[in-house]
Amino acid sequence: MYTLALNDLKQSIASWRLWTLLGWLEVRQRYARSRVGPFWLTISTGVMIGSIGVVYGTLFGMKMSDYLPYLAVSLVLWTTFSATVLEGSTAYISSGPYIRQAATPKLIFMLQVVWRNLVILAHNFLIVLVLLVFFGVKNWETLPVFVPALLLYMANALWIAMVAGLLSARFRDLPQIVAALLQVAFYITPIIYRPSALTRYSFIVELNPLAHLIELVRAPLIGELPSATTWGVTVGLAVVGWGFALALTGRYLKRIPYWV
């Protein structure tokens, strides 16, 4: 099982020119003939962050210089994660004509989803950079930690997308279930509020692996270092998750053309 999945993954990575081109073209096609292009994503995200920041920052009684960068990092990175998982759940279904007509590695379509959302992340990340410049960087020493943290973050998003995509190809109701679960996860994960706000129900954060995932990439940008627990949970999640995703992919890889 693992051999088949690993071979497909190797072939998919080796075909990087194909999935990077497909992902980039899809972003361009969404905003064809638009003067601003993909930066409409940045504008809409910036408006949302500003609106939520003013309202919730006032309700929580927080300093805008602390809350706005926290909120921006959280929303931008959560948007990337949720979009990767949700689009991954429909990747095989939407790519059905290609899968049925050509013998291509199947995980190409998952890597295409990840690349497309990284391109969108690069556009939205301008908001974070502007806020960091405006309010100042809290701690320059923690910033380099963001790079390995982001790689681990996307590695976890990718294996979840792989599992969701494979199961959704077989069970067509699953993408709607994934969308509903992501909506619930958004509210129980400390994105628009700080974990310390849940004094009575702190277990919601402590037992939520997504809380550790978002904290992993958020902490270095707001001047903090991820805790050892956060590193342990996210690394463990990646190891176990990738083992499960590769086993599932290897077992049902050849059935995907028949399902889609």
Secondary structure by P-SEA (a helix, b strand, c coil): caaaaaaaaaaaaaaaaaaaaaaaaaaaaaccccccccaaaaaaaaaaaaaaaaaaaaaacccccccaaaaaaaaaaaaaaaaaaaaaaaccccaaaaaaccccccaaaaaaaaaaaaaaaaaaaaaaaaaaaaacccccccccaaaaaaaaaaaaaaaaaaaaaaaaaaccaaaaaaaaaaaaaaaaccccccccccccccccccccaaaaaaaaaaaaaacccccaaaaaaaaaaaaaaaaaaaaaaaaccccccccc
